[in-house]
Amino acid sequence: MDNEKLNWGLVSPHDNPYDGKSATIKGAGPDQWGYPTGGERANYGDFLSAVSTANRLVESQLAGTSEPGARLATPPPAHP
Protein backbone atom coordinates (compact mmCIF):
# COMPACT_ATOMS: atom_id res chain seq x y z
CA MET A 1 0.00 0.00 0.00
CA ASP A 2 1.56 3.24 -1.12
CA ASN A 3 0.27 5.28 1.83
CA GLU A 4 2.05 3.00 4.34
CA LYS A 5 5.42 3.33 2.60
CA LEU A 6 6.02 -0.30 3.58
CA ASN A 7 5.92 -3.52 1.61
CA TRP A 8 4.49 -6.55 3.40
CA GLY A 9 3.95 -8.69 0.30
CA LEU A 10 5.70 -11.29 -1.80
CA VAL A 11 6.24 -8.86 -4.67
CA SER A 12 7.85 -5.44 -4.82
CA PRO A 13 5.96 -2.22 -5.56
CA HIS A 14 7.18 -2.74 -9.15
CA ASP A 15 5.34 -6.10 -9.10
CA ASN A 16 8.58 -8.09 -9.16
CA PRO A 17 8.57 -11.27 -7.04
CA TYR A 18 11.25 -11.49 -4.34
CA ASP A 19 12.83 -14.51 -6.03
CA GLY A 20 16.44 -13.35 -6.21
CA LYS A 21 16.16 -12.70 -9.96
CA SER A 22 13.32 -10.28 -10.68
CA ALA A 23 13.40 -7.78 -7.78
CA THR A 24 16.81 -6.42 -8.71
CA ILE A 25 18.29 -3.19 -10.00
CA LYS A 26 19.07 -4.60 -13.44
CA GLY A 27 16.46 -7.35 -13.79
CA ALA A 28 16.57 -10.74 -15.44
CA GLY A 29 14.69 -9.82 -18.59
CA PRO A 30 11.02 -10.47 -19.21
CA ASP A 31 9.08 -12.71 -16.83
CA GLN A 32 7.14 -15.78 -17.99
CA TRP A 33 4.29 -13.53 -19.21
CA GLY A 34 6.58 -11.16 -21.11
CA TYR A 35 6.54 -8.28 -18.62
CA PRO A 36 9.87 -6.58 -17.82
CA THR A 37 11.60 -7.24 -14.49
CA GLY A 38 14.06 -5.16 -12.51
CA GLY A 39 14.11 -1.41 -12.02
CA GLU A 40 14.30 -1.69 -8.23
CA ARG A 41 16.28 0.56 -5.86
CA ALA A 42 18.32 -2.41 -4.66
CA ASN A 43 18.81 -6.13 -5.17
CA TYR A 44 16.34 -7.57 -2.65
CA GLY A 45 17.40 -11.22 -2.63
CA ASP A 46 15.46 -14.47 -2.60
CA PHE A 47 12.68 -14.49 -0.01
CA LEU A 48 10.25 -16.75 -1.91
CA SER A 49 12.38 -19.90 -1.68
CA ALA A 50 12.38 -19.72 2.13
CA VAL A 51 8.61 -19.10 2.19
CA SER A 52 7.98 -22.04 -0.17
CA THR A 53 10.18 -24.35 1.91
CA ALA A 54 8.44 -23.31 5.14
CA ASN A 55 5.00 -23.85 3.58
CA ARG A 56 5.97 -27.34 2.37
CA LEU A 57 7.34 -28.22 5.81
CA VAL A 58 4.16 -27.08 7.57
CA GLU A 59 2.04 -28.95 5.04
CA SER A 60 4.01 -32.16 5.58
CA GLN A 61 3.79 -31.83 9.37
CA LEU A 62 0.04 -31.25 9.21
CA ALA A 63 -0.30 -34.28 6.93
CA GLY A 64 1.73 -36.39 9.37
CA THR A 65 4.55 -37.20 6.97
CA SER A 66 8.25 -36.72 7.54
CA GLU A 67 9.07 -35.73 3.96
CA PRO A 68 8.51 -32.07 3.00
CA GLY A 69 6.10 -31.81 0.10
CA ALA A 70 4.76 -35.35 0.57
CA ARG A 71 1.02 -35.86 0.70
CA LEU A 72 -1.05 -38.60 2.27
CA ALA A 73 -3.53 -40.53 0.17
CA THR A 74 -6.24 -39.75 2.74
CA PRO A 75 -6.34 -36.82 5.13
CA PRO A 76 -5.62 -37.43 8.81
CA PRO A 77 -8.69 -38.00 11.02
CA ALA A 78 -10.36 -34.93 12.50
CA HIS A 79 -9.95 -34.42 16.21
CA PRO A 80 -13.16 -33.98 18.22
C-alpha angles and dihedrals in degrees: 000000000000095000092059093052087215132104116218097164141092093251132054124247085263087059093249115143116238091243100129092254110057105037094065138113094250102027132215098258125261120349123235090282094049098256118136120255131205128039093128127143091241143002101270101192133222113313097149096067091058091047092049092049092049092049092051091049093051091046092052092048092050090049091050096241128128096216117083111238094018118130131205120235089232127025119254116265117273116251116234 
